[in-house]
Amino acid sequence: MEVDYEKLIGLMCQRQSIRKFKDVPLTEEEVRKIVGAAVTAPSSLNSQPWSFVVITDRAEKKRLMQIYGQARKKLGLYEQDVSFVKKATPIVVVCEDDDYGKVLSCAMAIQNMFLAAESIGLCSLPSVTILMDPESTKELEGLVGVRAPKKIVLVTYFGYKDEAPNRKPKKELSGLVFENTLGEREG
């Protein structure tokens, strides 16, 4: 099956992170489509090292929002309205372990999730804030039942867009591509 490049790149270019979601839960079908796209990703040695925890329970979403807010405060980040955590459908991406190839495989699965969500009219947000604070990470692991050697790779949020922010500019390709070497070689 041939896919139109212009349509694909257009989808990639229109996708942006959203922090304001409508208070409308995703359907089981929408979640299935998002996670279904994730598992089509390539993976190191075909390990398919991913698991996905979909948080739908209101009490668990409230606890996740508290953990997120506490992590932001501990990290000294600017104040932010964190109510989006309760409005969106959080999906925690878990990897089998911290093997570099497996973590990168999970990253490819995450990109597939974002593009799938965009293709069905949903929006998304990747969030590493909780994972930047070891105590918050431990709380999140307890909330979603992750035990070593498994590792949380990313918390992602999906839902219906309740804002239309301007797209942030991306770097120009001309300054990012080098032939054969990134700079001068030594010796």
Phi, psi and omega in degrees: 000127179266133179251136180293120181302315183299321178292319180295311181294327176298317177298316179298320182285332181278339180291130175213158180287135182238138178244001177238111182247148171289151180276062181231118181291152174288152175279163176300323180296318179295317178298317180300318179295318181295307182290327177299323176292325181300316186284358174271356183293152173292155178215151180303122180053029183053035183289334182044062191276014190262153168221157184226125177255114180265117182263113180242338182293128183301319181294320179291323177295321178297317179295319177299319179297320178295315179299316180299312180297318178296320179298316179301317181294314180299324182276356180069031180277159180301153178294143183213144173289115183258013181296341179302334181299322180282331184277327182277175171256105179285137173234118179267123181266123184244138178251153179304319179198190184262022174303131185306313181296322180290319178297317177295325176298317177296324178297321178294323177296322179296316178300319177299321179298315182297317180291322177296316179300314180299320183293338180252018174084017178255168177239171186210165178209124170273145180218120178255357188308309182300322184286350178277345180244116184303320180295318179294322177300315179299318178297317179296317178302318178295319180298317185258002174076037179264128178234149178304144010274001180297154184219137174280127181268319184195148169258127181240150180234138180227147178177198179262130184296133175236027176200162178224071182291156174291141179290134178285143181293149177254156179296151178285140181300325185301331180267006186242348185249128181232147181266119174072333181205153179281333180201199179291139178275147177278150172083000000 
